[in-house]
Amino acid sequence: MFTYRRLTLVVAAFLTTLTVAHKRPWQEAEASSLLVGYLPVTCHLTCPVTSFASKTTSSGTRFDSQRFSEFPTVVEALKARKIEATFLLAPLAMALREQGVPVHIVYLGHRDGSTLIVRKDSPAKRLRDLKGAVFARPSKYSNQYLVVTKLMEDEGMSPSDLRFVDLPPPDMPAALAAGTIDAYFVGEPFPAKAEMDGTGRVLYHAKDIWPNFISCVLVVRDELIRDRPEIVRDLVRGIAESGEWIEGHRLEAAKLAARTDFYNQDPALLEYVLTQPKDRVSYRKLTPTDEDLRAIMRYAIKAGILRREIDLSALVDRSFIPTHIQPAKIELK
């Protein structure tokens, strides 16, 4: 007999089927999305590549990359939870953790990829030759400043021997061309721009001073780790796979990053950085080691950025790093 109870069950099943049938793909995507901050430097190239890949594949989290022009603005957005994940200068991430900001380093975005540039007509052959020069850095909290601190130590110099100024990376090439600064040290492609414009020349590549140099790390807020660990895992996997894709598709990566919705830069400039030489910046071996982080902390303490070493368990979380890394699946039109 067709009872009232059976009728109720049939109707309930029908309504469930109807709901599933009318479920929109973007409704699920909206529930699994994340805004990730970056600057238009090649140290952060895996961020827009991951963003692009997440919008052109049918699985995983949707990542939206948000471009910033300077790190202080990134820090304010991170503190206010306007973003919960971003690429950040390694010493700055450490300083924030020391100040009690709840963030963890979960991965890297690159190795090497920074260059110290002087004016084209500068006679300088080493850092000591720049004594008294106006020297631009992205921030006191940058790893570039730590490398300069190491060089000053090696060459018997003191911080007062250089006149440091903090500038947003995109402003550095124009400042060098105008003669308002004598040198700068920052992530690519802004050093290469001065090279290509004929206003600057390379004094040092970071990789020649500090092998496997790290300027920036991927940080996430602790609340994101606690409340949405699957999103963090997807993000780290996406960055890892994007790095592997870039290594095999450097010209395509330059074309992708040059788009107006990402770096909005000359693709020829990005091609130059990614190929001249090819190891100018690397996107492999992105797991931060204890040795990496302790070396950064040691010089951060010398530079007055940190008061003491930070417990690594309170600073880095490697639990989201994938064991096997395959290139991201990206098709450019």
Residue pairs with C-beta under 8 A, 6 or more apart in sequence:
29 62
30 62
32 61
32 62
32 231
32 234
33 61
33 62
33 63
33 64
34 61
34 62
34 63
34 64
34 84
34 85
34 224
34 228
34 231
34 235
35 63
35 64
35 65
35 66
35 82
35 83
35 84
35 85
36 47
36 50
36 51
36 63
36 64
36 65
36 66
36 83
36 85
36 86
36 87
36 235
37 47
37 65
37 66
37 68
37 74
37 77
37 78
37 83
37 85
37 86
37 87
38 44
38 47
38 48
38 65
38 66
38 67
38 68
38 86
38 87
39 67
39 68
39 69
39 70
39 71
39 74
39 87
39 169
39 187
40 67
40 69
40 169
40 170
40 257
40 262
40 263
40 264
40 265
41 113
41 169
41 186
41 187
41 188
41 189
41 190
41 216
42 110
42 113
42 187
42 188
42 189
42 257
42 270
42 273
42 274
42 281
43 87
43 109
43 110
43 113
43 114
43 187
43 188
43 215
43 216
43 281
44 87
44 109
44 110
44 187
44 216
45 109
45 110
45 242
45 246
45 253
45 257
45 281
45 283
46 109
46 110
46 239
46 242
46 243
46 246
46 283
47 65
47 87
47 109
47 239
48 65
48 256
48 257
48 262
48 263
49 242
49 245
49 246
49 253
49 256
49 257
49 328
49 330
50 63
50 65
50 235
50 238
50 239
50 241
50 242
50 328
51 63
51 64
51 65
51 262
52 256
52 262
52 330
53 238
53 241
53 242
53 245
53 328
53 329
53 330
54 60
54 61
54 62
54 63
54 238
55 62
56 330
56 331
57 329
60 234
60 237
60 238
61 230
61 231
61 234
61 235
61 238
63 235
63 238
65 262
66 77
66 83
67 262
67 263
68 74
68 77
69 168
69 169
69 170
70 138
70 168
70 169
71 88
71 89
71 92
71 138
71 139
71 141
71 142
72 139
74 83
74 86
74 88
75 88
75 92
75 96
77 83
77 86
78 84
78 86
78 88
78 96
78 101
78 103
78 219
78 221
79 101
81 221
81 223
84 220
84 221
84 223
84 224
85 218
85 219
85 220
85 221
85 224
85 232
85 235
86 218
86 219
87 109
87 216
87 217
87 218
87 219
88 96
88 216
88 217
88 218
88 219
89 138
89 139
89 141
89 142
89 143
89 215
89 216
89 217
90 105
90 143
90 214
90 215
90 216
90 217
90 293
90 296
91 141
91 142
91 143
91 145
91 146
91 296
91 300
91 303
91 305
91 306
92 139
92 141
92 142
93 103
93 105
93 217
93 219
94 296
94 297
94 300
94 305
94 306
94 310
94 315
95 141
95 300
95 305
95 306
96 103
96 219
97 103
97 104
97 310
97 314
97 315
98 306
98 307
98 310
102 221
102 222
102 223
103 219
103 220
103 221
103 222
104 219
104 220
104 222
104 225
104 315
104 316
104 317
105 217
105 218
105 219
105 288
105 293
105 315
105 316
105 317
106 218
106 219
106 220
106 225
106 232
106 235
106 236
106 316
106 317
106 318
106 320
106 321
107 217
107 218
107 236
107 239
107 240
107 286
107 287
107 288
107 320
107 321
108 214
108 216
108 217
108 218
108 286
108 287
108 288
109 216
109 217
109 218
109 239
109 243
109 283
109 286
110 214
110 215
110 216
110 243
110 281
110 282
110 283
110 286
111 207
111 212
111 213
111 214
111 281
111 282
111 283
111 284
111 285
111 286
112 205
112 206
112 207
112 212
112 213
112 279
112 280
112 281
112 282
113 187
113 188
113 206
113 213
113 215
113 273
113 280
113 281
113 282
114 143
114 144
114 147
114 185
114 186
114 187
114 188
114 191
114 205
114 206
114 213
114 215
115 185
115 186
115 188
115 191
115 192
115 202
115 204
115 205
115 206
115 280
116 127
116 144
116 148
116 183
116 184
116 185
116 191
116 202
116 203
116 204
116 205
116 206
117 172
117 176
117 183
117 184
117 185
117 191
117 194
117 195
117 200
117 201
117 202
117 203
118 124
118 130
118 182
118 183
118 200
118 201
118 203
119 176
119 179
119 182
119 183
119 199
119 200
119 201
120 198
120 199
120 200
120 201
122 130
122 182
122 183
122 201
122 203
123 129
124 130
124 133
124 183
124 203
125 203
126 155
126 203
127 148
127 151
127 152
127 155
127 157
127 203
127 204
128 155
128 156
128 157
130 162
130 182
130 183
131 157
131 161
131 162
132 161
132 162
132 163
133 162
133 163
133 182
133 183
134 163
134 165
134 180
134 181
134 182
134 183
135 148
135 162
135 163
135 164
135 165
135 181
135 182
135 183
135 184
135 185
136 164
136 165
136 166
136 167
136 172
136 175
136 176
136 181
136 183
136 184
136 185
136 186
137 144
137 145
137 148
137 164
137 165
137 166
137 167
137 184
137 185
137 186
138 144
138 166
138 167
138 168
138 169
138 186
138 187
139 145
139 166
140 164
140 166
140 303
140 305
141 305
142 186
142 215
143 213
143 214
143 215
143 216
143 296
144 185
144 186
144 187
144 206
144 215
145 164
145 185
145 303
146 296
146 299
146 300
146 303
146 305
147 185
147 206
147 209
147 210
147 213
148 162
148 185
149 159
149 299
149 302
149 303
150 209
150 210
150 299
151 157
151 204
151 209
152 158
152 159
152 161
152 162
153 302
165 181
167 175
167 181
167 184
169 186
169 187
169 190
170 190
172 181
172 184
172 186
172 190
172 194
173 190
173 193
173 194
173 197
173 199
173 200
175 181
175 184
176 182
176 183
176 184
176 194
176 199
176 200
177 194
177 197
177 199
177 200
183 203
184 190
184 191
185 204
185 206
187 215
187 216
188 273
188 280
188 281
189 265
189 269
189 270
189 272
189 273
191 200
191 202
192 269
192 272
192 273
192 276
193 269
194 200
194 201
195 201
195 202
195 272
196 268
196 269
196 272
205 280
206 213
206 215
207 213
207 279
207 280
212 285
212 292
214 288
214 292
214 296
217 288
218 235
218 236
218 239
220 232
220 235
224 231
224 232
225 232
225 317
229 320
232 320
233 320
235 320
236 320
236 321
236 322
237 320
237 322
238 328
239 286
240 286
240 321
240 322
240 325
241 325
241 326
241 327
241 328
242 283
242 328
243 283
243 284
243 286
243 325
244 283
244 284
244 325
244 326
244 327
244 328
245 253
245 327
245 328
245 330
246 253
246 274
246 283
247 282
247 283
247 284
247 327
248 327
249 327
249 330
250 271
250 274
250 275
250 278
251 271
251 274
251 275
252 330
252 332
253 270
253 274
254 267
254 270
254 271
254 273
254 274
255 267
255 270
255 332
256 262
256 330
256 332
257 263
257 265
257 270
258 264
258 265
258 266
258 267
258 270
263 270
273 280
273 281
274 280
274 281
287 318
287 321
288 316
288 318
290 312
293 312
293 315
293 316
294 309
294 312
297 306
297 309
297 310
298 309
300 306
301 307
301 308
301 309
